[in-house]
Amino acid sequence: MRVAALAWRIGRDAGVAAWAARLEREVAAAQAELLVMPEYAPLQAAAGDRPDLAGELRRAVAQAPALLAAAQQVARRHGVWLLPGTLPMALDGRIFNRAPLIAPDGGVAFQDKHVMTRFEAEQWGVAAGAPPSVFATPWGRIGIAICFDAEFPHLVRAQVEAGAWLILVPSCTDTLAGYHRVRLACAARAMENQCFVVMAPTVGEAPWCGTLDHNRGAAGVFGPLDHGFADDGVLAEGALDAAGWVRAELDPARLDAVRAAGAVRNHRSWPPPPPPCPLRRPE
C-alpha cells in the first residue's frame, strides 16, 4: 500500500467551497492510495478576518456536514481512501473532535478523539469521544489516534490487539514541544507495537485564525527499529514546517516477519498490566 501524509499549510481558504477546491488540488497531487491529513485542517474554512475562538468553533460545527460531503466527493472522484483532517461535530448536545475515514465509494466511518487537550476541554468544551476502533480496508485493519491520543500507549495498543497494523495520527500542534511530543509518541507506538504509524500535521502561521494561529510540525512515517527497517525507525519524513506530501510504501508482511524473527519481540512480549506498586522504605 502506498500511503501519503500531508503537512497542510494553513491558508486563507475561507468557506466550504474554497476549502474544497484546495482539497481537490492536494488530493490530485498525492499519488497514493491512502491519504492522511491533519487534525482540524478543515477549520481554516471557518476563519474570518480576525481571531475569534468562539465564532470559529460555531462556524466550524455548522460547516462540518458540508465539509464532510465535499471530502466524500473528492475521495470518490479520485478513487482514494481519505482521512481529510478532523471536524468538530455536534452530537446529542455535545461537541466531539471526529476523524472521518472515507472509502473510495464515499462511505465513511468515524474515530473520535478520546483524550482532550486543555485547550479543547477548557476553552472549547470538546467532549471525550468513543474509545478506539479499528477500520476494515482492502489492506487489513487500521487504526486512528488523533494527536494527543497517540501519547497514551494503551489506546493504540487496544487497536493493535484488535488487528490494526497501521495507525494514522492526524495532528495539530502550535509549539515545537507539542510537535515533538506527538512525533516521539508516534515513533514509540511503532517501536513498542512493531507496527507502522503515519503522522500528518498542520504547519504555518495564520494570525487571522484564533484556532490555528501557530502550527509547527513535519509529516512522517514510522516503523519498527529492527531487522529490515531503518535504525531510527523513520521510513519517510518531511522537513520541519515544510508543507507537502510525504509518501511511503507499506507492507504488513514486513511486520509479520519482524514480529516473528526480529532482534526483539515487543509485540509478542507485551506484558499484562502490573499489580499496584508496593511502597518500600530503606531499612
N, C-alpha and C positions, 0 to 999 in steps of 0.2 A: 504494500500500500504506500502511496506517495502522499505525505501529509505536508501541509503548509501552514505556518503560523505567521500572523500579521502583526507587526508593530504599527499600530494605527496612529497617525499624527492627527491630533485634534485640530479641526479646521472650522471655518465659518459656514459649514453646510447646514444652515438652519432650516427647519421644516422637513417634513417627511419626504417630499419629492426630491429635494436637493440631496438629502442623505442617501436615498435610494439610488440616485444617479451615480453618486460616488461609489456606493457598494457595488453597483454593476461594473464600474471600471476596475475596481480592485479584484473582484472575483474573476473577471475576464483575463487578468494578468497572473492569476495564481499558479496555474499549471500543476494542479494536484487534484486528488480525488476527495480528500477530506480537508476542509479549510477551517481554521480556528482564528477567531477574532477576539479582542479584549473585552474584559468586564466593562460594562457601562459605555462601550463605544457608541451605541446609538443615542446616548444622551446629548450629544452635541446638537442634535436636531431640535432640542428643547431650549437651547441657549438664546438669549436676547442680546441687547446691546450693552448690558452691564450685568455684573454678578447678582444673582437673585436665587438663593438656595431654595426657598420655599416655592417660588414660581417655577423654577426649573423642574423640581420634583412633580409639581402639579401638572405641568405640561407634558412631562415625560410619561407619566401614568396615563394621561389622556391619549397620547400618541401611540402607546405601546401596541394596540391591536393593528394599527395601520403600518407601523414599522415591521411588525412580525409578518404581516401579509406581504409587504414589499420584499422581505428577505426570502419568503417562500417562493415568490415568483422568480427571483434571481436564481435560487437553487434549482428550480425546475428548468429554467432556460439553459443553464449551463450543465445540468446533469451532475451536480456535485452534492456531497454531504457538507453541510454548512452549519457552523456554530457562529452566528453573526454578532456575538457580543451578548451581554446580559441586559435585561429590561426590568425596571421596577414596575410591577404589575399588582393591581388591586384585586384581592380575592377575599370574600367573606369579611369585608370591612377592615382588612389589614393589607399592608404593602409588603411584598416579597421581592427579593432580587432573584430573577429566574433566568436560567440559561436554556434557550431552545436549541435542540439538536434537530436539524431539518434534513430529511431524506431527499433524494433527487426527485421523487414524485410529489414533494411538497408536504408530506406527512411530518408531524412534529411531536417530539416528546420533551419534557422539561426536567431539568435538575435545579432545585432551589439551593440557594446559599444557606448553609446550616448555622454558621457561626458569624455573627455580625462584628464588624469593626466598631470602634467607639463612635466614629462619625455617623455610620449608618444607624446605630441604635439610639444615640443621644441627640443627634441633630435632625435626622430624617424619620426616626421611628420605624425603620425597616424591621420586620419580624423575622425570627428564625424560621427557616423553611423546613421542608421534609428531609428526613435522613438520606444518606447517599443511596443512589440507584445505580444500576448498570443498564446499558443500552445495547440492543441487538443491531449488528451491522453485518454486511457481507464478509467482513474480516474477523468476525467474532465479537465478543463483548468488550465494550469500552466504558470508562467512567469519566465523570466531570467533577472537578473540585474547584470551586470558584474562589480564586485568590486566597483569602485568609483561611479557607477550609483546607487548603493544601498544607498548612502549617501544623495540622493535627494528624499525626500518623494513623490513629485508629480509624479515622474517617476513610482515608484512602485504602487502608488495609481491608476494611469491610468490602470495598469494591473489588479488590484483587481476590479476596477469598470467594467472591461471587463470580469469578471468572474473568474479570477485566485484565487485559494485558497492556492496555494503553489508557493513560489518564490525561485528559485535556484540562488545562489550567488557564482560563481567561483571567487576566489580572489588570488592576488599575492602582498604581502607587504614585504618590506625589513627592516622595523623597528617595534618595539613593538608599537609605537604610531600609525603607519599605520594599524597594525593588530587591535588594539583596536578601531580605528575609524570605520573600516568595521564591526567588531563584534558588537559594540554598535549600529551601523546603522541597522544591521540585527535584533537585539533584538527590536529596536524601531519600525521597519516596522512591525514585528509580533505583537507587542503590539497595535499599532495605527490602524492596519487593521484587527485585530483579525484573522490572517492567520498564516500559517507555513512558516518558512524561513530556508533554508539549506545553510550552508557556507562550502566551500571546499578550503583550502589554500595550497600554496607551503610552504615547510619547508626545512631547512638545508643550509649549506654553500657550495658554489660552486665557489671558487676563479678563476677557469679557464673560467668561463662564465660571460661576462660583463653584460648581461641582467638579469641573475638570480643568482648573486653572493651571496646575503644575502636574506634569506627568513625566516620570523617569522610568527607563527600563530598556530591555533588549529581548527580542524573541529568541527562543531556544528550544532545542530538542535534546532530551537527556535519556541515558540508558544505564545499564549495569556497568560497574567498574570491574571487569573480569575478562576472561579469555574471549578474544574476538571483538572486543569493544575498545574504545579509546581509554587511555589510562586515567583521564579525568572524567570520563562518563559523558562528555559533551559530543553529541552526534552532529549538531549544527547550531550555530549561534550568530546572531547579528551583532553589529556594533552598538554600543550604548547610545540610546536616544536616537538611533537611526531608523527612520520609517522604512517599511517594505516587508516583503515576504521572506521567510526562512524556510527552506524545504529539506525533507529527509525521506529516504526510503526505509520503511519499517517492515520487518518480517517477524511474526510471532514465533516462527520456528527457531529463530536465533535465541529467543528467550527460553524455549524448551530445552535447548542444548545446554545453555549456561546454567539453568536451574538443576540439570541432571549431572553435569560434569564440570562445573566451574571450580575455581580455587576455593570458594566458599559457597554455602547454600543458604543464603539469607531467607529466601522464600520458603524453603522447606523447614528451616530451623527456627522459624518464628516461635518464640516461647509463649506459653499461656500467660495471662495477667498474673503478676506476682501477688503473694499474700500481703497484708498490711505490714509495713516496715516496723520491726521492733525497735524500741528505744533502748540504747545501751549506754552505760556510763563506765568511764575508766575506773578501775579498782586499784 
